[in-house]
Amino acid sequence: MKAQRPADRGEFLTGGGSDDSILRRQLRRAGTILGVHLALALLLLSSPLWAPLLAAVGLFQRKSYPLLRCFLYLTWLMACESAGLIGALAIALRGRQDRETWQARNYALQSFWVGALYSGARRLLDIRLEVQGGEALARGPVIILIRHASVVDALLPDLVAARPYGLRLRYVLKRELRIDPCLDIVGDRLPNAFVLRGAPDGGPEIARVRALTENLGASDGVILFPEGTRFTDSRRDRILAGLKSRGETDRRESALDLKKVLPLRFGGVFALMDGAPEVDVVFCAHTGTEALTRLGDLTSGAALGVRLRVECWRVPASEIPREGEARKAWLDGEWAKVDEWVEAHCA
């Protein structure tokens, strides 16, 4: 992120650049903040009704109580959202001061929020996280490429890299995630990029991604989900059909071998690698979040006891090809390793 004068308000309130008008942003946040607190109030006030009822239903569900656990976690989720918003307000009321202090406070709030969400999932849903190769994230600067299977994936980097190793992560996120007010507000205070997928002119979005490589330090990392969207079999089939219709025979042949991930989209990856050519790249393969994609996964009990498994490996910048086609071939090869690992570790 470009250095600016401490008096410049934009330094503190935007990360990867503003992507909407002030009026639109304020109206959206007013609605989402109100929605969070109304949902929390409704869940708490009605809990004397739904808690005993769902507990009774749970007796006929092998006593695993999935519906009760689901509603308890939804209540916890809304409570975490509310606490995060109160924390964001408290930081704002303390004043911006210098850039480093402002960002440190917001990074700390982000880490607290993610940790609280995971803690609730561990206690209420018996979800556990297992990490191998985490030492690959022990130092920055680094570019982190991670597969995308669920909205929950956005929490994994903080659990795997930020909390254990203190990396300050810069995210490339789809703009739709602004519906979450905590991500929306705190995400704009830190160097992140909210991008519009499928934009007619991808130039501004690519530039927003590349800007995240500016001033990367020894404690910084950039997170990108290079598939561009979460994996489903139907999306894989559509991408393969698109490659065939465009005559990209070689690319389609390599993509046919991928069973659990989508082919890489090179635009964002190249933007980061061109912006920081001396930075190492870490690949993160993971399984488990596939069971956390829908509300029905919680209500049915399918998400109970899920094990989130993560494997990381680091490739030094000196071993990464610089030329376009050679770099594409190298990326496809590493991404094939991600696919193989996921297929081998799927339940």
Residue, then its C-alpha position, 0 to 999 in steps of 0.5 A: m500500500k502506498a505510503q501517505r501522510p498520516a492526515d490523509r483519511g484514505e490511508f486509514l479507511t481504505g485498503g485495496g481502494s474504494d469500489d463503491s460510492i460513499l452513499r451506497r457504502q453507508l446505506r449498505r452498512a446501515g442495513t447490514i448492521l441493523g440486520v445483525h443486531l435485529a437477528l441477534a435480538l430475535l434469536l436471544l429473545s426467542s431462545p426460551l421457545w426454540a431451545p427446549l423444542l429443538a432439544a426435544v427434537g434432538l432426542f430423536q436424532r441419535k441425541s446429536y442435537p443438530l438443530l439445537r447446535c445449529f441455532l446455538y451457533l447461529t446465535w454465537l455467529m450473530a454475537c460475534e458479528s455484534a462484538g466485532l462491530i462494537g470493537a470496530l466502533a471503539i477503535a474508530l472512537r479512539g482516533r486514527q493516530d498513526r498508520e501502524t497503530w491503526q492497522a495493528r488494532n484492526y488486525a488484532l480485532q480481525s484475529f479476535w473475530v476469526g478466533a471467536l468464530y472458530s472457537g464457537a464452531r469447535r465447541l458447538l459443532d465439534i469442528r477441528l483444524e489440523v495443519q501440516g506444513g504450517e511452518a511454510l507460513a512462518r515468515g513473510p513476505v509471501i503470496i498464498l494461493i489457496r483452493h476455494a470450496s466454501v465461504v468458510d475458506a476465508l477464515l482459514p488463512d487467519l487460523v493457519a497463518a495470522r494467529p500462529y505466526g503473526l502474518r498480517l494478511r492482505y486478502v483478495l475477496k469477492r465484492e459480494l462478501r461486503i454483505d458481512p458488515c465486519l468484513d466490510i468495515v474492518g476489511d476497508r481499514l486494512p490493505n485488502a481488495f474487494v473485486l468484482r468477478g466477471a467485470p466487463d473490463g477486468g483491468p481495474e480489478i487486476a490493478r486493485v489486486r496488484a496494488l496489494t504487493e506494494n510495500l510488502g514487509a517481513s510480516d506480510g502475506v497476500i491471500l488469493f483464491p486463484e480459482g475465482t469461485r468455489f469448486t462444484d462439479s457443475r462449475r468444473d463442467r462449464i469451465l471445461a465446455g468454455l475451454k472447448s468452445r474457445g479452442e483452448t485444447d491444451r489448456r482443456e486437456s490439463a484441466l480434465d485431470l483436475k477432479k477436486v479443484l477448478p483450473l487456475r485463473f492466471g490474471g490475479v496470480f500474475a498480477l501478484m507475481d509481477g508486482a512482487p517477483e522476489v516473493d515466495v509462493v505458498f500453496c494451501a490445499h485443504t479439505g473439510t470446508e465442503a461440508l460447510t457450504r449450506l445451512g442444511d449442512l448444519t441442520s442435518g448434522a452433516a457438519l458435526g465433527v468435521r475435520l478441517r485438514v490443511e497442507c502447505w508448501r512453499v516455493p522460493a521465488s528463485e525457483i519460479p519461472r518468469e516467462g509467461e508460458a513457463r510460469k503457466a506450466w509451473l502453476d498448473g503443475e503445482w495446482a495439480k499437486v493441490d488437486e491430488w492432495v485434496e482427492a487423496h484426503c477427501a472423506 
